[in-house]
Amino acid sequence: SKRKIACAEITPPIIRRVRKNFMRRIALCLEENGGYM
C-alpha cells in the first residue's frame, strides 16, 4: 500500500530532525507558559 511505502521511506535522519523540531516547539511552548508561539 502507499502508506507502507511512505513509512519505509522514513529514514533515521528524518526521525532525528522531527524529534529536534518537536523538542524546540515544546521548549518555546514552555517559555510562553503554554501559550501560542
C-alpha positions as CSV (number, residue, x, y, z in Angstrom):
1,S,0.0,0.0,0.0
2,K,1.0,3.6,-0.4
3,R,1.1,4.0,3.4
4,K,3.6,1.2,3.8
5,I,5.8,2.6,1.1
6,A,5.7,6.1,2.6
7,C,6.6,4.6,6.1
8,A,9.5,2.6,4.6
9,E,11.0,5.9,3.2
10,I,11.3,7.5,6.7
11,T,15.0,7.4,7.5
12,P,16.7,7.8,10.9
13,P,17.9,11.4,9.9
14,I,14.3,12.3,9.2
15,I,13.2,11.0,12.6
16,R,16.1,12.9,14.3
17,R,15.1,16.1,12.6
18,V,11.4,15.7,13.6
19,R,12.4,15.0,17.2
20,K,14.7,18.0,17.3
21,N,12.0,20.3,15.9
22,F,9.4,18.9,18.3
23,M,11.6,19.4,21.3
24,R,12.2,23.0,20.1
25,R,8.5,23.6,19.9
26,I,7.9,22.2,23.4
27,A,10.6,24.5,24.8
28,L,9.0,27.5,23.1
29,C,5.6,26.5,24.4
30,L,7.0,26.2,28.0
31,E,8.7,29.6,27.6
32,E,5.2,31.1,26.7
33,N,3.6,29.3,29.7
34,G,1.6,27.1,27.3
35,G,0.5,29.9,25.1
36,Y,0.9,30.3,21.4
37,M,4.4,30.7,19.9
